Amino acid sequence: MRSRSPLLALALLASACSAAGAEGSAPTAAPSFAPAPSPAPLPPLLGHGAYIAASIQRKIIVFGDPDTASADFVLDTRNPFGQRTPLLVVGAERDPEGRPWYEVSLPIRPNGSTGWMRGYELRISKADDRVVVDLSDRTLERFHAGRRMDEFSVAVGSPDSPTTTGTFFVWAHVPQPSPYGPYGVYALGLSGFSDTYTDWAGSNGRIAIHGTADPGDRGQRLSHGCVRVYNPDMETLTDLPMGTPVVIRR
C-alpha cells in the first residue's frame, strides 16, 4: 500500500482541527445587565392609635397642601395662658422627595379646621390618654393606654345651647381661684367651639371640661355647652396631658 505524503497528512490534520474548533465553539452572547433593584419602601409615618405634634418653635407655618407647599398663615402654638399647645395629628404623608408632612387639627374656628405642617418642625409622640364624652348617657370616660380608668356622670349642654360634637383636644389647663366659682375647681379648655355662642364670658365660645361644686348637676342637660364635672371627679382629670384627644359624641 502506498503511504500518504507527509504534506498531505499535515493538511488533513489541520483541516480536522479546524472543523473541530468550529463545531465546539459557542456563539458570542450579547452582554446582559440585571435590572436595578427597586428602592426599599419608606416606613409608615404613623402606627395605630392617636398622635400629637409639638412644634419645636413657638410659631409655625401652616400649609394648605403639602404638594404645592402653599403657606396659609403662621400659628402661635402658645395659648393665652402661656402654655405651649401640642396639636392632634389627623393625617400624614410624604412629599415627592420623601419628606414627612403632618395634617393637624387646629384650635380655631370653624370646628374641624385642619392644616399641614412640615415634619422637621415637629416632635411627634403617641397620645396615651383619651377622653370620651357621651351626650346621650351624659357620661365622661377616661382611657389610658386603651384601658378605661374612670367613668363619671356629668352635665352637658342644655337643649338651647347643646354641647358641640366632634373630636377635639386639650388646649389649656386653667386652675380656678375658688372651687365654688362658675368653673369649679379646674377647667380644661378644648380646641373646639360652641355652635351657639361666639362670644360668651370673654371666651369667644370655646368649650371646656370644667368643675362644678353642685353634685345635682350630674346627669343633667343645663350647661351653656361645656361639660360640667363634679369637683371631686374633676380633680382626677387635672393631670391630662396637653393635646389629649377628646371625643364628644351623641
PyMOL commands that set and color helices and strands:
alter all, ss='L'
color gray80, all
select helices_A, chain A and resi 6-24+119-121+215-217+231-237
alter helices_A, ss='H'
color red, helices_A
select strands_A, chain A and resi 51-55+59-63+71-76+87-94+100-105+114-118+122-126+129-134+139-144+147-153+156-157+166-175+186-193+206-212+221-223+227-230+245-249
alter strands_A, ss='S'
color yellow, strands_A
deselect
rebuild
show_as cartoon
